[in-house]
Amino acid sequence: MQTWTTFDLATIEPEEGAPAPDRVIEGNPQFRTWNVEEAEGGIYAGVWEATPGKWRIVYDEWEYFNVLSGHSIITEEGGEPVHLRAGDRMILRPGFKGSWEVVETTRKDYVIRV
């Protein structure tokens, strides 16, 4: 068994999606997700992309991500907006509530633990 993997998106069919309609604040954001790894213990890794729009987010999971391209703004309820562009990294912890706004189509790689 191979004990490593690469993020070769050419070999993975992306899943298409969108935020739940009752969470959308503005626009018509659309998602594409390339799930590269689903490991025991509720760990996921892959690449996610979203088109412009704004929606409410609530995190029950822990997520680390690295922005690969685009421009997004994440704002925690009662907090200041955080602008994210290529090269920016963030950890969102369980209990995070706020909004995600994609200003310019954004792509990130991620590791999630549920």
Protein Blocks (a to p, Z undefined) as FASTA:
>chain_A
ZZbdcddfklpccddddddfklpmgdjdddddddfbdcehiiacddddddedddddddfb
dcddddfbdcdddddehiacddddehiacdddehiacddddfbdcdddddddZZ
